Amino acid sequence: MAVAMVTTAVEQTPTIDEPVYVGAAVDSLHHHRVRYNPEHPPLGKLVIEVGVAFARPHLDAGFTGDQTALGRHVLYEAGNDPWRLMLCARLPMIALTLLFGLVVFAFARELTGPAGGAVALALYAFSPDIIAHGSLATLDVPAAGFLLTSVWLLWRARRRPRWHLPLAGVALGAALATKMSMLAAVPVLLLLAVFSVWYARGTHHRTPRDHVRSLGIGVAAAVAMALIAVAVVWATYLLVDPRLRWTPTGPVPAVHGLRGLAVRWLPLPEAYRDGMRIQFGFEQDTWHGFLLGRRYLGSLWYYLPVALLVKTPLGMLALWSAGAVTMLVVPRLRPAAPYVLVPAAVLLLAALDGARNLGVRYAIFLPMFLGVAAAGLMAVRRRWVYGATLALVLFVAVSSLRTYPYYLPYSNEAFGGPSRTHLRLHDSNVDWGQDLGRLADRLRERYRGERIWLVYKGGGVPSAYGVHASDPRRVAPDEVRGLLVVSDSSIAQATGRLAALIDGSEPIDEVGHSITIYRR
């Protein structure tokens, strides 16, 4: 897994979101302030900052643009090496992703023994989505990993609550300080904290009064855990800027109703609450979607389930399903079901209600939690179950290895593999701008000296990688002759002039399963 992620990190150019996070990290490194990208809390960007500090990035002290312009400035205009800077930003995230794999292993081993731990770790380590997004300087994997760590510690708190509940609060705070979408799981984790304390105090041969007392102590422990999580969020902002300076660089939408009331009364820094308002504003926007070859406006509630069917290895889908059922059916595993299945289900329901149908990364927690659930099959004392589980794990491994090193556009064999993903999905499922460097190599090797027309969707600057091209949408169609190079996400949403140009061109090559080359 480490080899796969480092290889991916070395070869891929910046995805759409990464320059914003790297730019915010560099600004924080230079100015010690929370200024850019308030819609995401600072912890993930502090992790990125640890890496970029080794690159000693330059930043123009007089820069005054927005966060998108900041990312472009840091990577391409301030004299920094974009390849080195991106690798330094990604390496800490790779290290975190590997550590979360150890949490998956430890959690599963406690439930079902070493064999179950090995099954869970294998599914995690071969997950194309975890490899793809764990090798990027983005926030989805660390947020999910911190939340899983909190749940694991809550499970362990059933035996030693005094030690593990505070640590669970720290991990929960880390998740909330990385991505605000983790807020949806907070009520579930606090209820699990109550249950863990109640269980730890003993549930047999006790009077009703003892049960009430245990519940009261559990509620107090959950409140203490929540306070620890809040303190971690505050500490994250204070670590960036001890003076907590905060002035929005852009408009912050007003939020009304219950959401507005919740934002107003949360005991969190003003920058965090403004970030929540911005996120709620995003949910009010209308986004372009693409599913199974169909363009649409808005969101579809079934988008994520269908996208997960496309992008999850078939063996993994089978093991997830069987493991979840086993966890509900086998008596000795049933107590773990609320810890493993309920947080994942609540987060998935929250993601289904989201307005942005942009990728399975919004459900990146599923390979972690359901990998632990799949380990439950090792609790079924049947030889054929062991054999079937091993066969399915090997199937997952082969499917994952076959897509190397193109993990971002992975889709399983039932949907044609990574070369066909762009026909069914778009954006971070297949083409997030990651193959600009590979495109430059391909044009230099096979198409040297030809006229290039480019429609690229990503966070990179083509000319910085040696791709010198013109935009075909700015000239008359009959002038567009030579090579027409189009990002597959742009093909998925093509209308008008671009659609006509594509229809009148012959596809002759593809790069990384995310960029198509046509000849005109």
Stockholm file with secondary structure:
# STOCKHOLM 1.0

chainA/1-520         MAVAMVTTAVEQTPTIDEPVYVGAAVDSLHHHRVRYNPEHPPLGKLVIEVGVAFARPHLDAGFTGDQTALGRHVLYEAGNDPWRLMLCARLPMIALTLLFGLVVFAFARELTGPAGGAVALALYAFSPDIIAHGSLATLDVPAAGFLLTSVWLLWRARRRPRWHLPLAGVALGAALATKMSMLAAVPVLLLLAVFSVWYARGTHHRTPRDHVRSLGIGVAAAVAMALIAVAVVWATYLLVDPRLRWTPTGPVPAVHGLRGLAVRWLPLPEAYRDGMRIQFGFEQDTWHGFLLGRRYLGSLWYYLPVALLVKTPLGMLALWSAGAVTMLVVPRLRPAAPYVLVPAAVLLLAALDGARNLGVRYAIFLPMFLGVAAAGLMAVRRRWVYGATLALVLFVAVSSLRTYPYYLPYSNEAFGGPSRTHLRLHDSNVDWGQDLGRLADRLRERYRGERIWLVYKGGGVPSAYGVHASDPRRVAPDEVRGLLVVSDSSIAQATGRLAALIDGSEPIDEVGHSITIYRR
#=GR chainA/1-520 SS CHHHHHHHHHHCCCCSSHHHHHHHHHHHHHHCCCCSCTTSCSHHHHHHHHHHGGGCCCCCTTCCCCHHHHHHIIIIISSCCHHHHHHHHHHHHHHHHHHHHHHHHHHHHHHHCHHHHHHHHHHHHTCHHHHHHHTSSCSHHHHHHHHHHHHHHHHHTTTCHHHHHHHHHHHHHHHHTTCGGGGGGHHHHHHHHHHHHHHHTCCSSCCHHHHHHHHHHHHHHHHHHHHHHHHHHHHHHHHHCTTCCCCCSSCCCCCCHHHHHHHHHSSSCHHHHHHHHHHHHHHHSCCEEEETTEEEESCCTTHHHHHHHHHSCHHHHHHHHHHHHHHHHSTTTGGGHHHHHHHHHHHHHHHHTCSCCCCGGGGTTHHHHHHHHHGGGGGSCCHHHHHHHHHHHHHHHHHHHHHTTCCTTCCCGGGTCGGGGGGTCCGGGTCSSTTHHHHHHHHHHHCTTCCEEEECCSSSCGGGGTCCCBCGGGSCGGGCCSEEEEEHHHHHTCCHHHHHHHHTSEEEEEETTTEEEEEC
#=GC SS_cons         CHHHHHHHHHHCCCCSSHHHHHHHHHHHHHHCCCCSCTTSCSHHHHHHHHHHGGGCCCCCTTCCCCHHHHHHIIIIISSCCHHHHHHHHHHHHHHHHHHHHHHHHHHHHHHHCHHHHHHHHHHHHTCHHHHHHHTSSCSHHHHHHHHHHHHHHHHHTTTCHHHHHHHHHHHHHHHHTTCGGGGGGHHHHHHHHHHHHHHHTCCSSCCHHHHHHHHHHHHHHHHHHHHHHHHHHHHHHHHHCTTCCCCCSSCCCCCCHHHHHHHHHSSSCHHHHHHHHHHHHHHHSCCEEEETTEEEESCCTTHHHHHHHHHSCHHHHHHHHHHHHHHHHSTTTGGGHHHHHHHHHHHHHHHHTCSCCCCGGGGTTHHHHHHHHHGGGGGSCCHHHHHHHHHHHHHHHHHHHHHTTCCTTCCCGGGTCGGGGGGTCCGGGTCSSTTHHHHHHHHHHHCTTCCEEEECCSSSCGGGGTCCCBCGGGSCGGGCCSEEEEEHHHHHTCCHHHHHHHHTSEEEEEETTTEEEEEC
//
